[in-house]
Amino acid sequence: MGFDESAFSKQLITQIKNENLEDVITTHNFMSDSTMAKIREEAFVYLFPSKIYDNLPQSVIESLSLGIPVIASDLGSLKELIIDKYNGFLYLPNSVDSLFNAIIKSTESFDLYKKMAENALKHVQNKYSEKLHLTRLMEVFQENIKTQ
């Protein structure tokens, strides 16, 4: 079990141990893309415990695009990417209890999980698809051409 040894992560790891969940919850330090891809193949949810205002975390979008619900802090762009109980769960930043409750909620209902996995795919397709990106980019180009 790896992970950044900050006070927050130490609290979370302690709570995982206290609840005897070490066999079902695995934590990792920073890893290569290929290692992360292998781990995602078996992931039930993706936990993104950022405490900073990430602009648009690629790993979150990648997880959603694979139909993996995401647990993330209710911070910055993450609350736009993750819609609570729709394609994942949000938790209060710096609250181990809130994070742990989100982890537990992710395991309580298989029906909810299946729906969130479907919604994760839909959300990425509707907001971040290549076709949509190119369409928006062309609109920006066209608008700039008109103003010149």
N, CA, C and O atoms as a GROMACS GRO file, in nm:
protein
  592
    1MET      N    1   0.086  -0.117   0.000
    1MET     CA    2   0.000   0.000   0.000
    1MET      C    3   0.090   0.123   0.000
    1MET      O    4   0.162   0.146   0.097
    2GLY      N    5   0.086   0.200  -0.106
    2GLY     CA    6   0.163   0.323  -0.115
    2GLY      C    7   0.073   0.440  -0.086
    2GLY      O    8  -0.034   0.422  -0.028
    3PHE      N    9   0.111   0.559  -0.124
    3PHE     CA   10   0.028   0.679  -0.116
    3PHE      C   11   0.111   0.789  -0.056
    3PHE      O   12   0.206   0.762   0.018
    4ASP      N   13   0.079   0.912  -0.086
    4ASP     CA   14   0.147   1.027  -0.029
    4ASP      C   15   0.125   1.024   0.122
    4ASP      O   16   0.012   1.009   0.168
    5GLU      N   17   0.230   1.038   0.196
    5GLU     CA   18   0.220   1.026   0.341
    5GLU      C   19   0.182   1.156   0.411
    5GLU      O   20   0.235   1.186   0.519
    6SER      N   21   0.093   1.234   0.352
    6SER     CA   22   0.044   1.354   0.419
    6SER      C   23  -0.049   1.312   0.533
    6SER      O   24  -0.089   1.196   0.541
    7ALA      N   25  -0.082   1.405   0.619
    7ALA     CA   26  -0.171   1.375   0.732
    7ALA      C   27  -0.306   1.323   0.681
    7ALA      O   28  -0.362   1.231   0.740
    8PHE      N   29  -0.356   1.382   0.574
    8PHE     CA   30  -0.484   1.341   0.517
    8PHE      C   31  -0.479   1.195   0.472
    8PHE      O   32  -0.567   1.116   0.506
    9SER      N   33  -0.376   1.159   0.396
    9SER     CA   34  -0.367   1.022   0.347
    9SER      C   35  -0.341   0.924   0.460
    9SER      O   36  -0.391   0.812   0.457
   10LYS      N   37  -0.264   0.965   0.560
   10LYS     CA   38  -0.242   0.877   0.676
   10LYS      C   39  -0.374   0.849   0.748
   10LYS      O   40  -0.399   0.736   0.789
   11GLN      N   41  -0.458   0.952   0.763
   11GLN     CA   42  -0.589   0.932   0.825
   11GLN      C   43  -0.674   0.835   0.744
   11GLN      O   44  -0.738   0.746   0.800
   12LEU      N   45  -0.675   0.853   0.613
   12LEU     CA   46  -0.755   0.767   0.527
   12LEU      C   47  -0.705   0.622   0.535
   12LEU      O   48  -0.786   0.530   0.549
   13ILE      N   49  -0.576   0.602   0.527
   13ILE     CA   50  -0.520   0.467   0.534
   13ILE      C   51  -0.551   0.404   0.669
   13ILE      O   52  -0.582   0.285   0.676
   14THR      N   53  -0.544   0.482   0.776
   14THR     CA   54  -0.579   0.430   0.909
   14THR      C   55  -0.725   0.388   0.913
   14THR      O   56  -0.758   0.283   0.968
   15GLN      N   57  -0.812   0.468   0.855
   15GLN     CA   58  -0.955   0.436   0.854
   15GLN      C   59  -0.981   0.309   0.771
   15GLN      O   60  -1.062   0.225   0.810
   16ILE      N   61  -0.914   0.296   0.660
   16ILE     CA   62  -0.927   0.174   0.578
   16ILE      C   63  -0.884   0.052   0.660
   16ILE      O   64  -0.951  -0.051   0.657
   17LYS      N   65  -0.772   0.063   0.731
   17LYS     CA   66  -0.724  -0.047   0.815
   17LYS      C   67  -0.822  -0.076   0.929
   17LYS      O   68  -0.852  -0.192   0.956
   18ASN      N   69  -0.872   0.028   0.995
   18ASN     CA   70  -0.964   0.010   1.106
   18ASN      C   71  -1.093  -0.060   1.064
   18ASN      O   72  -1.153  -0.134   1.143
   19GLU      N   73  -1.134  -0.038   0.941
   19GLU     CA   74  -1.257  -0.099   0.889
   19GLU      C   75  -1.228  -0.233   0.820
   19GLU      O   76  -1.318  -0.294   0.762
   20ASN      N   77  -1.103  -0.277   0.825
   20ASN     CA   78  -1.061  -0.403   0.762
   20ASN      C   79  -1.096  -0.408   0.613
   20ASN      O   80  -1.148  -0.508   0.563
   21LEU      N   81  -1.067  -0.299   0.543
   21LEU     CA   82  -1.099  -0.289   0.401
   21LEU      C   83  -0.975  -0.291   0.312
   21LEU      O   84  -0.982  -0.256   0.195
   22GLU      N   85  -0.862  -0.332   0.369
   22GLU     CA   86  -0.738  -0.331   0.292
   22GLU      C   87  -0.740  -0.424   0.171
   22GLU      O   88  -0.668  -0.403   0.075
   23ASP      N   89  -0.825  -0.528   0.176
   23ASP     CA   90  -0.833  -0.620   0.063
   23ASP      C   91  -0.914  -0.564  -0.052
   23ASP      O   92  -0.900  -0.610  -0.166
   24VAL      N   93  -1.000  -0.466  -0.026
   24VAL     CA   94  -1.086  -0.413  -0.132
   24VAL      C   95  -1.053  -0.269  -0.172
   24VAL      O   96  -1.095  -0.224  -0.278
   25ILE      N   97  -0.978  -0.198  -0.090
   25ILE     CA   98  -0.937  -0.062  -0.122
   25ILE      C   99  -0.785  -0.058  -0.129
   25ILE      O  100  -0.716  -0.085  -0.031
   26THR      N  101  -0.736  -0.025  -0.248
   26THR     CA  102  -0.592  -0.020  -0.270
   26THR      C  103  -0.552   0.123  -0.300
   26THR      O  104  -0.618   0.191  -0.378
   27THR      N  105  -0.445   0.169  -0.241
   27THR     CA  106  -0.394   0.303  -0.269
   27THR      C  107  -0.258   0.289  -0.338
   27THR      O  108  -0.186   0.192  -0.318
   28HIS      N  109  -0.226   0.389  -0.420
   28HIS     CA  110  -0.102   0.386  -0.496
   28HIS      C  111  -0.039   0.524  -0.498
   28HIS      O  112  -0.109   0.626  -0.489
   29ASN      N  113   0.092   0.527  -0.509
   29ASN     CA  114   0.164   0.652  -0.534
   29ASN      C  115   0.152   0.684  -0.682
   29ASN      O  116   0.082   0.614  -0.755
   30PHE      N  117   0.218   0.790  -0.725
   30PHE     CA  118   0.221   0.826  -0.866
   30PHE      C  119   0.270   0.706  -0.945
   30PHE      O  120   0.360   0.634  -0.901
   31MET      N  121   0.210   0.684  -1.064
   31MET     CA  122   0.249   0.569  -1.144
   31MET      C  123   0.251   0.606  -1.292
   31MET      O  124   0.196   0.708  -1.333
   32SER      N  125   0.314   0.522  -1.368
   32SER     CA  126   0.322   0.545  -1.513
   32SER      C  127   0.185   0.523  -1.576
   32SER      O  128   0.097   0.460  -1.516
   33ASP      N  129   0.168   0.575  -1.697
   33ASP     CA  130   0.042   0.558  -1.770
   33ASP      C  131   0.010   0.411  -1.793
   33ASP      O  132  -0.105   0.369  -1.780
   34SER      N  133   0.113   0.331  -1.827
   34SER     CA  134   0.088   0.190  -1.855
   34SER      C  135   0.046   0.114  -1.729
   34SER      O  136  -0.040   0.027  -1.736
   35THR      N  137   0.106   0.147  -1.616
   35THR     CA  138   0.066   0.084  -1.490
   35THR      C  139  -0.076   0.125  -1.453
   35THR      O  140  -0.156   0.043  -1.409
   36MET      N  141  -0.105   0.252  -1.472
   36MET     CA  142  -0.240   0.300  -1.440
   36MET      C  143  -0.343   0.233  -1.530
   36MET      O  144  -0.452   0.200  -1.483
   37ALA      N  145  -0.312   0.212  -1.657
   37ALA     CA  146  -0.404   0.145  -1.749
   37ALA      C  147  -0.435   0.003  -1.701
   37ALA      O  148  -0.550  -0.042  -1.709
   38LYS      N  149  -0.334  -0.067  -1.653
   38LYS     CA  150  -0.355  -0.204  -1.602
   38LYS      C  151  -0.445  -0.204  -1.479
   38LYS      O  152  -0.533  -0.288  -1.466
   39ILE      N  153  -0.423  -0.109  -1.391
   39ILE     CA  154  -0.502  -0.101  -1.268
   39ILE      C  155  -0.647  -0.065  -1.301
   39ILE      O  156  -0.740  -0.118  -1.240
   40ARG      N  157  -0.666   0.025  -1.396
   40ARG     CA  158  -0.803   0.065  -1.435
   40ARG      C  159  -0.885  -0.052  -1.486
   40ARG      O  160  -1.007  -0.053  -1.471
   41GLU      N  161  -0.820  -0.151  -1.547
   41GLU     CA  162  -0.893  -0.267  -1.600
   41GLU      C  163  -0.970  -0.339  -1.490
   41GLU      O  164  -1.072  -0.403  -1.518
   42GLU      N  165  -0.924  -0.330  -1.367
   42GLU     CA  166  -0.988  -0.399  -1.256
   42GLU      C  167  -1.060  -0.304  -1.160
   42GLU      O  168  -1.117  -0.348  -1.061
   43ALA      N  169  -1.057  -0.175  -1.190
   43ALA     CA  170  -1.111  -0.077  -1.095
   43ALA      C  171  -1.263  -0.074  -1.096
   43ALA      O  172  -1.327  -0.082  -1.201
   44PHE      N  173  -1.318  -0.061  -0.979
   44PHE     CA  174  -1.462  -0.044  -0.959
   44PHE      C  175  -1.495   0.105  -0.963
   44PHE      O  176  -1.593   0.145  -1.025
   45VAL      N  177  -1.414   0.185  -0.896
   45VAL     CA  178  -1.424   0.330  -0.900
   45VAL      C  179  -1.282   0.387  -0.905
   45VAL      O  180  -1.185   0.318  -0.872
   46TYR      N  181  -1.273   0.512  -0.946
   46TYR     CA  182  -1.145   0.582  -0.947
   46TYR      C  183  -1.152   0.694  -0.845
   46TYR      O  184  -1.240   0.780  -0.852
   47LEU      N  185  -1.060   0.693  -0.752
   47LEU     CA  186  -1.054   0.796  -0.649
   47LEU      C  187  -0.949   0.898  -0.688
   47LEU      O  188  -0.832   0.865  -0.708
   48PHE      N  189  -0.991   1.024  -0.698
   48PHE     CA  190  -0.901   1.133  -0.731
   48PHE      C  191  -0.900   1.229  -0.612
   48PHE      O  192  -0.979   1.324  -0.609
   49PRO      N  193  -0.812   1.206  -0.516
   49PRO     CA  194  -0.816   1.283  -0.391
   49PRO      C  195  -0.738   1.414  -0.395
   49PRO      O  196  -0.660   1.443  -0.304
   50SER      N  197  -0.758   1.493  -0.498
   50SER     CA  198  -0.683   1.617  -0.512
   50SER      C  199  -0.731   1.721  -0.411
   50SER      O  200  -0.850   1.732  -0.381
   51LYS      N  201  -0.635   1.797  -0.360
   51LYS     CA  202  -0.667   1.907  -0.271
   51LYS      C  203  -0.633   2.041  -0.336
   51LYS      O  204  -0.627   2.144  -0.269
   52ILE      N  205  -0.612   2.039  -0.468
   52ILE     CA  206  -0.581   2.161  -0.541
   52ILE      C  207  -0.684   2.181  -0.651
   52ILE      O  208  -0.757   2.089  -0.686
   53TYR      N  209  -0.690   2.300  -0.705
   53TYR     CA  210  -0.784   2.332  -0.813
   53TYR      C  211  -0.727   2.284  -0.946
   53TYR      O  212  -0.670   2.363  -1.022
   54ASP      N  213  -0.744   2.156  -0.974
   54ASP     CA  214  -0.700   2.102  -1.102
   54ASP      C  215  -0.789   2.158  -1.212
   54ASP      O  216  -0.911   2.168  -1.196
   55ASN      N  217  -0.729   2.195  -1.323
   55ASN     CA  218  -0.804   2.255  -1.432
   55ASN      C  219  -0.896   2.153  -1.499
   55ASN      O  220  -1.017   2.171  -1.499
   56LEU      N  221  -0.841   2.048  -1.554
   56LEU     CA  222  -0.919   1.945  -1.621
   56LEU      C  223  -0.836   1.817  -1.616
   56LEU      O  224  -0.768   1.783  -1.714
   57PRO      N  225  -0.841   1.746  -1.504
   57PRO     CA  226  -0.753   1.629  -1.487
   57PRO      C  227  -0.780   1.520  -1.591
   57PRO      O  228  -0.889   1.464  -1.598
   58GLN      N  229  -0.678   1.491  -1.670
   58GLN     CA  230  -0.688   1.391  -1.776
   58GLN      C  231  -0.726   1.254  -1.720
   58GLN      O  232  -0.806   1.183  -1.780
   59SER      N  233  -0.670   1.217  -1.606
   59SER     CA  234  -0.698   1.084  -1.552
   59SER      C  235  -0.845   1.068  -1.513
   59SER      O  236  -0.899   0.958  -1.520
   60VAL      N  237  -0.910   1.177  -1.474
   60VAL     CA  238  -1.053   1.171  -1.440
   60VAL      C  239  -1.134   1.151  -1.567
   60VAL      O  240  -1.225   1.067  -1.570
   61ILE      N  241  -1.103   1.225  -1.672
   61ILE     CA  242  -1.175   1.210  -1.798
   61ILE      C  243  -1.152   1.070  -1.856
   61ILE      O  244  -1.245   1.008  -1.907
   62GLU      N  245  -1.028   1.020  -1.847
   62GLU     CA  246  -0.999   0.886  -1.896
   62GLU      C  247  -1.081   0.781  -1.820
   62GLU      O  248  -1.135   0.689  -1.882
   63SER      N  249  -1.090   0.794  -1.690
   63SER     CA  250  -1.167   0.699  -1.610
   63SER      C  251  -1.315   0.703  -1.649
   63SER      O  252  -1.377   0.599  -1.670
   64LEU      N  253  -1.370   0.823  -1.660
   64LEU     CA  254  -1.510   0.836  -1.700
   64LEU      C  255  -1.533   0.776  -1.839
   64LEU      O  256  -1.635   0.711  -1.863
   65SER      N  257  -1.438   0.797  -1.929
   65SER     CA  258  -1.454   0.746  -2.066
   65SER      C  259  -1.450   0.594  -2.071
   65SER      O  260  -1.491   0.535  -2.171
   66LEU      N  261  -1.400   0.531  -1.966
   66LEU     CA  262  -1.399   0.385  -1.957
   66LEU      C  263  -1.519   0.333  -1.877
   66LEU      O  264  -1.530   0.213  -1.851
   67GLY      N  265  -1.608   0.424  -1.839
   67GLY     CA  266  -1.725   0.383  -1.761
   67GLY      C  267  -1.694   0.356  -1.615
   67GLY      O  268  -1.763   0.278  -1.550
   68ILE      N  269  -1.590   0.420  -1.565
   68ILE     CA  270  -1.552   0.403  -1.424
   68ILE      C  271  -1.597   0.528  -1.348
   68ILE      O  272  -1.544   0.636  -1.372
   69PRO      N  273  -1.694   0.514  -1.257
   69PRO     CA  274  -1.734   0.629  -1.175
   69PRO      C  275  -1.615   0.682  -1.096
   69PRO      O  276  -1.523   0.608  -1.062
   70VAL      N  277  -1.618   0.812  -1.068
   70VAL     CA  278  -1.506   0.879  -1.001
   70VAL      C  279  -1.550   0.937  -0.868
   70VAL      O  280  -1.659   0.994  -0.857
   71ILE      N  281  -1.466   0.922  -0.769
   71ILE     CA  282  -1.484   0.989  -0.640
   71ILE      C  283  -1.381   1.101  -0.636
   71ILE      O  284  -1.261   1.076  -0.648
   72ALA      N  285  -1.429   1.224  -0.619
   72ALA     CA  286  -1.339   1.339  -0.622
   72ALA      C  287  -1.385   1.444  -0.522
   72ALA      O  288  -1.501   1.447  -0.482
   73SER      N  289  -1.292   1.531  -0.483
   73SER     CA  290  -1.327   1.639  -0.392
   73SER      C  291  -1.414   1.742  -0.462
   73SER      O  292  -1.401   1.764  -0.583
   74ASP      N  293  -1.500   1.804  -0.387
   74ASP     CA  294  -1.592   1.906  -0.438
   74ASP      C  295  -1.515   2.037  -0.453
   74ASP      O  296  -1.538   2.133  -0.378
   75LEU      N  297  -1.424   2.040  -0.549
   75LEU     CA  298  -1.328   2.149  -0.559
   75LEU      C  299  -1.298   2.179  -0.706
   75LEU      O  300  -1.279   2.088  -0.786
   76GLY      N  301  -1.295   2.305  -0.739
   76GLY     CA  302  -1.255   2.347  -0.873
   76GLY      C  303  -1.337   2.282  -0.983
   76GLY      O  304  -1.458   2.267  -0.971
   77SER      N  305  -1.270   2.243  -1.091
   77SER     CA  306  -1.339   2.186  -1.207
   77SER      C  307  -1.390   2.045  -1.179
   77SER      O  308  -1.472   1.993  -1.254
   78LEU      N  309  -1.344   1.983  -1.071
   78LEU     CA  310  -1.389   1.848  -1.040
   78LEU      C  311  -1.539   1.843  -1.017
   78LEU      O  312  -1.605   1.745  -1.052
   79LYS      N  313  -1.595   1.949  -0.958
   79LYS     CA  314  -1.740   1.949  -0.935
   79LYS      C  315  -1.818   1.974  -1.063
   79LYS      O  316  -1.941   1.961  -1.063
   80GLU      N  317  -1.750   2.010  -1.171
   80GLU     CA  318  -1.815   2.018  -1.302
   80GLU      C  319  -1.803   1.885  -1.376
   80GLU      O  320  -1.893   1.848  -1.451
   81LEU      N  321  -1.694   1.815  -1.355
   81LEU     CA  322  -1.674   1.684  -1.417
   81LEU      C  323  -1.756   1.575  -1.350
   81LEU      O  324  -1.814   1.488  -1.416
   82ILE      N  325  -1.760   1.581  -1.218
   82ILE     CA  326  -1.829   1.477  -1.142
   82ILE      C  327  -1.958   1.535  -1.086
   82ILE      O  328  -1.958   1.634  -1.013
   83ILE      N  329  -2.068   1.471  -1.123
   83ILE     CA  330  -2.199   1.511  -1.072
   83ILE      C  331  -2.236   1.406  -0.968
   83ILE      O  332  -2.251   1.288  -1.000
   84ASP      N  333  -2.252   1.451  -0.845
   84ASP     CA  334  -2.272   1.361  -0.732
   84ASP      C  335  -2.388   1.265  -0.756
   84ASP      O  336  -2.500   1.306  -0.787
   85LYS      N  337  -2.360   1.137  -0.741
   85LYS     CA  338  -2.456   1.027  -0.758
   85LYS      C  339  -2.503   1.011  -0.902
   85LYS      O  340  -2.596   0.934  -0.928
   86TYR      N  341  -2.442   1.082  -0.997
   86TYR     CA  342  -2.475   1.067  -1.138
   86TYR      C  343  -2.364   0.989  -1.210
   86TYR      O  344  -2.391   0.887  -1.275
   87ASN      N  345  -2.240   1.037  -1.198
   87ASN     CA  346  -2.127   0.966  -1.258
   87ASN      C  347  -2.013   0.945  -1.158
   87ASN      O  348  -1.900   0.915  -1.195
   88GLY      N  349  -2.047   0.960  -1.032
   88GLY     CA  350  -1.950   0.942  -0.925
   88GLY      C  351  -2.000   1.006  -0.797
   88GLY      O  352  -2.119   1.032  -0.781
   89PHE      N  353  -1.908   1.030  -0.706
   89PHE     CA  354  -1.941   1.093  -0.579
   89PHE      C  355  -1.843   1.206  -0.550
   89PHE      O  356  -1.724   1.197  -0.581
   90LEU      N  357  -1.895   1.312  -0.492
   90LEU     CA  358  -1.812   1.423  -0.447
   90LEU      C  359  -1.800   1.416  -0.295
   90LEU      O  360  -1.893   1.373  -0.226
   91TYR      N  361  -1.686   1.458  -0.244
   91TYR     CA  362  -1.669   1.465  -0.100
   91TYR      C  363  -1.610   1.601  -0.064
   91TYR      O  364  -1.552   1.669  -0.149
   92LEU      N  365  -1.625   1.639   0.061
   92LEU     CA  366  -1.573   1.768   0.108
   92LEU      C  367  -1.421   1.764   0.113
   92LEU      O  368  -1.364   1.672   0.170
   93PRO      N  369  -1.355   1.864   0.054
   93PRO     CA  370  -1.208   1.866   0.057
   93PRO      C  371  -1.156   1.863   0.200
   93PRO      O  372  -1.214   1.925   0.290
   94ASN      N  373  -1.048   1.792   0.221
   94ASN     CA  374  -0.980   1.782   0.350
   94ASN      C  375  -1.062   1.711   0.457
   94ASN      O  376  -1.028   1.719   0.575
   95SER      N  377  -1.168   1.641   0.419
   95SER     CA  378  -1.248   1.566   0.516
   95SER      C  379  -1.235   1.416   0.488
   95SER      O  380  -1.295   1.364   0.395
   96VAL      N  381  -1.156   1.350   0.570
   96VAL     CA  382  -1.139   1.206   0.555
   96VAL      C  383  -1.272   1.135   0.575
   96VAL      O  384  -1.302   1.039   0.505
   97ASP      N  385  -1.352   1.182   0.670
   97ASP     CA  386  -1.483   1.119   0.694
   97ASP      C  387  -1.572   1.130   0.571
   97ASP      O  388  -1.637   1.032   0.533
   98SER      N  389  -1.576   1.247   0.508
   98SER     CA  390  -1.656   1.266   0.388
   98SER      C  391  -1.606   1.177   0.274
   98SER      O  392  -1.686   1.117   0.203
   99LEU      N  393  -1.475   1.168   0.258
   99LEU     CA  394  -1.417   1.082   0.156
   99LEU      C  395  -1.451   0.936   0.184
   99LEU      O  396  -1.493   0.863   0.095
  100PHE      N  397  -1.432   0.894   0.308
  100PHE     CA  398  -1.459   0.755   0.342
  100PHE      C  399  -1.607   0.721   0.320
  100PHE      O  400  -1.639   0.612   0.273
  101ASN      N  401  -1.696   0.814   0.354
  101ASN     CA  402  -1.839   0.791   0.330
  101ASN      C  403  -1.869   0.778   0.181
  101ASN      O  404  -1.952   0.696   0.142
  102ALA      N  405  -1.801   0.856   0.098
  102ALA     CA  406  -1.820   0.845  -0.048
  102ALA      C  407  -1.774   0.708  -0.097
  102ALA      O  408  -1.838   0.647  -0.182
  103ILE      N  409  -1.663   0.660  -0.042
  103ILE     CA  410  -1.613   0.528  -0.080
  103ILE      C  411  -1.716   0.421  -0.042
  103ILE      O  412  -1.746   0.332  -0.122
  104ILE      N  413  -1.770   0.429   0.078
  104ILE     CA  414  -1.869   0.332   0.124
  104ILE      C  415  -1.995   0.341   0.037
  104ILE      O  416  -2.050   0.238  -0.002
  105LYS      N  417  -2.041   0.463   0.007
  105LYS     CA  418  -2.161   0.480  -0.077
  105LYS      C  419  -2.142   0.415  -0.214
  105LYS      O  420  -2.238   0.365  -0.273
  106SER      N  421  -2.019   0.416  -0.264
  106SER     CA  422  -1.994   0.359  -0.397
  106SER      C  423  -2.015   0.208  -0.400
  106SER      O  424  -2.025   0.150  -0.508
  107THR      N  425  -2.021   0.145  -0.284
  107THR     CA  426  -2.035   0.000  -0.278
  107THR      C  427  -2.174  -0.045  -0.231
  107THR      O  428  -2.201  -0.165  -0.227
  108GLU      N  429  -2.261   0.048  -0.198
  108GLU     CA  430  -2.389   0.012  -0.136
  108GLU      C  431  -2.495  -0.039  -0.233
  108GLU      O  432  -2.579  -0.120  -0.194
  109SER      N  433  -2.493   0.004  -0.357
  109SER     CA  434  -2.598  -0.034  -0.451
  109SER      C  435  -2.539  -0.063  -0.588
  109SER      O  436  -2.484   0.025  -0.654
  110PHE      N  437  -2.550  -0.188  -0.629
  110PHE     CA  438  -2.498  -0.224  -0.761
  110PHE      C  439  -2.578  -0.155  -0.871
  110PHE      O  440  -2.521  -0.118  -0.974
  111ASP      N  441  -2.708  -0.138  -0.851
  111ASP     CA  442  -2.790  -0.068  -0.950
  111ASP      C  443  -2.744   0.077  -0.968
  111ASP      O  444  -2.734   0.126  -1.081
  112LEU      N  445  -2.716   0.146  -0.856
  112LEU     CA  446  -2.666   0.282  -0.865
  112LEU      C  447  -2.530   0.283  -0.935
  112LEU      O  448  -2.503   0.369  -1.018
  113TYR      N  449  -2.445   0.188  -0.900
  113TYR     CA  450  -2.313   0.180  -0.963
  113TYR      C  451  -2.327   0.163  -1.114
  113TYR      O  452  -2.262   0.235  -1.190
  114LYS      N  453  -2.411   0.070  -1.159
  114LYS     CA  454  -2.430   0.047  -1.303
  114LYS      C  455  -2.477   0.175  -1.372
  114LYS      O  456  -2.429   0.209  -1.480
  115LYS      N  457  -2.571   0.245  -1.309
  115LYS     CA  458  -2.622   0.369  -1.367
  115LYS      C  459  -2.512   0.475  -1.374
  115LYS      O  460  -2.499   0.546  -1.474
  116MET      N  461  -2.431   0.486  -1.268
  116MET     CA  462  -2.322   0.584  -1.269
  116MET      C  463  -2.219   0.549  -1.376
  116MET      O  464  -2.164   0.638  -1.440
  117ALA      N  465  -2.192   0.420  -1.396
  117ALA     CA  466  -2.096   0.378  -1.500
  117ALA      C  467  -2.149   0.418  -1.637
  117ALA      O  468  -2.074   0.469  -1.720
  118GLU      N  469  -2.277   0.394  -1.662
  118GLU     CA  470  -2.339   0.434  -1.789
  118GLU      C  471  -2.333   0.586  -1.806
  118GLU      O  472  -2.300   0.637  -1.913
  119ASN      N  473  -2.365   0.657  -1.699
  119ASN     CA  474  -2.364   0.803  -1.704
  119ASN      C  475  -2.224   0.859  -1.723
  119ASN      O  476  -2.207   0.963  -1.786
  120ALA      N  477  -2.123   0.790  -1.669
  120ALA     CA  478  -1.984   0.834  -1.688
  120ALA      C  479  -1.952   0.837  -1.836
  120ALA      O  480  -1.895   0.934  -1.886
  121LEU      N  481  -1.988   0.730  -1.906
  121LEU     CA  482  -1.964   0.725  -2.051
  121LEU      C  483  -2.041   0.835  -2.124
  121LEU      O  484  -1.985   0.905  -2.209
  122LYS      N  485  -2.169   0.849  -2.092
  122LYS     CA  486  -2.252   0.951  -2.157
  122LYS      C  487  -2.196   1.091  -2.135
  122LYS      O  488  -2.190   1.172  -2.227
  123HIS      N  489  -2.155   1.118  -2.011
  123HIS     CA  490  -2.105   1.251  -1.976
  123HIS      C  491  -1.983   1.288  -2.061
  123HIS      O  492  -1.974   1.400  -2.112
  124VAL      N  493  -1.892   1.195  -2.077
  124VAL     CA  494  -1.772   1.222  -2.157
  124VAL      C  495  -1.809   1.238  -2.304
  124VAL      O  496  -1.759   1.328  -2.371
  125GLN      N  497  -1.895   1.151  -2.352
  125GLN     CA  498  -1.936   1.160  -2.493
  125GLN      C  499  -2.009   1.290  -2.522
  125GLN      O  500  -1.991   1.348  -2.629
  126ASN      N  501  -2.090   1.337  -2.428
  126ASN     CA  502  -2.168   1.459  -2.450
  126ASN      C  503  -2.089   1.588  -2.429
  126ASN      O  504  -2.127   1.693  -2.482
  127LYS      N  505  -1.982   1.582  -2.354
  127LYS     CA  506  -1.908   1.704  -2.324
  127LYS      C  507  -1.765   1.708  -2.375
  127LYS      O  508  -1.710   1.815  -2.399
  128TYR      N  509  -1.703   1.591  -2.394
  128TYR     CA  510  -1.560   1.590  -2.423
  128TYR      C  511  -1.522   1.502  -2.543
  128TYR      O  512  -1.406   1.465  -2.556
  129SER      N  513  -1.617   1.470  -2.628
  129SER     CA  514  -1.585   1.386  -2.743
  129SER      C  515  -1.497   1.463  -2.842
  129SER      O  516  -1.496   1.586  -2.844
  130GLU      N  517  -1.425   1.388  -2.923
  130GLU     CA  518  -1.339   1.450  -3.025
  130GLU      C  519  -1.423   1.532  -3.122
  130GLU      O  520  -1.386   1.644  -3.158
  131LYS      N  521  -1.534   1.477  -3.164
  131LYS     CA  522  -1.622   1.545  -3.260
  131LYS      C  523  -1.672   1.678  -3.202
  131LYS      O  524  -1.669   1.781  -3.269
  132LEU      N  525  -1.717   1.675  -3.079
  132LEU     CA  526  -1.766   1.797  -3.014
  132LEU      C  527  -1.654   1.899  -3.000
  132LEU      O  528  -1.674   2.018  -3.023
  133HIS      N  529  -1.536   1.853  -2.962
  133HIS     CA  530  -1.422   1.943  -2.947
  133HIS      C  531  -1.389   2.011  -3.080
  133HIS      O  532  -1.368   2.132  -3.085
  134LEU      N  533  -1.384   1.933  -3.186
  134LEU     CA  534  -1.353   1.990  -3.318
  134LEU      C  535  -1.462   2.087  -3.364
  134LEU      O  536  -1.431   2.190  -3.425
  135THR      N  537  -1.587   2.055  -3.337
  135THR     CA  538  -1.698   2.145  -3.373
  135THR      C  539  -1.682   2.279  -3.300
  135THR      O  540  -1.694   2.385  -3.361
  136ARG      N  541  -1.656   2.272  -3.171
  136ARG     CA  542  -1.638   2.396  -3.093
  136ARG      C  543  -1.517   2.475  -3.141
  136ARG      O  544  -1.521   2.598  -3.149
  137LEU      N  545  -1.410   2.405  -3.174
  137LEU     CA  546  -1.289   2.470  -3.224
  137LEU      C  547  -1.317   2.541  -3.356
  137LEU      O  548  -1.272   2.654  -3.376
  138MET      N  549  -1.390   2.476  -3.444
  138MET     CA  550  -1.426   2.538  -3.573
  138MET      C  551  -1.515   2.660  -3.551
  138MET      O  552  -1.503   2.759  -3.623
  139GLU      N  553  -1.604   2.655  -3.454
  139GLU     CA  554  -1.690   2.771  -3.424
  139GLU      C  555  -1.605   2.889  -3.378
  139GLU      O  556  -1.631   3.003  -3.417
  140VAL      N  557  -1.505   2.862  -3.297
  140VAL     CA  558  -1.416   2.969  -3.252
  140VAL      C  559  -1.340   3.027  -3.371
  140VAL      O  560  -1.329   3.149  -3.385
  141PHE      N  561  -1.288   2.941  -3.456
  141PHE     CA  562  -1.217   2.988  -3.576
  141PHE      C  563  -1.308   3.073  -3.664
  141PHE      O  564  -1.269   3.181  -3.708
  142GLN      N  565  -1.429   3.024  -3.688
  142GLN     CA  566  -1.523   3.097  -3.773
  142GLN      C  567  -1.557   3.233  -3.712
  142GLN      O  568  -1.564   3.332  -3.785
  143GLU      N  569  -1.577   3.238  -3.584
  143GLU     CA  570  -1.609   3.364  -3.517
  143GLU      C  571  -1.492   3.462  -3.528
  143GLU      O  572  -1.513   3.582  -3.548
  144ASN      N  573  -1.370   3.412  -3.515
  144ASN     CA  574  -1.252   3.499  -3.528
  144ASN      C  575  -1.233   3.548  -3.670
  144ASN      O  576  -1.189   3.660  -3.691
  145ILE      N  577  -1.265   3.465  -3.766
  145ILE     CA  578  -1.254   3.505  -3.907
  145ILE      C  579  -1.354   3.619  -3.936
  145ILE      O  580  -1.321   3.714  -4.006
  146LYS      N  581  -1.474   3.607  -3.882
  146LYS     CA  582  -1.577   3.710  -3.902
  146LYS      C  583  -1.537   3.845  -3.844
  146LYS      O  584  -1.570   3.949  -3.900
  147THR      N  585  -1.466   3.844  -3.732
  147THR     CA  586  -1.433   3.969  -3.664
  147THR      C  587  -1.311   4.038  -3.724
  147THR      O  588  -1.277   4.149  -3.683
  148GLN      N  589  -1.245   3.974  -3.817
  148GLN     CA  590  -1.124   4.034  -3.872
  148GLN      C  591  -1.148   4.113  -3.995
  148GLN      O  592  -1.055   4.170  -4.052
   0.00000   0.00000   0.00000
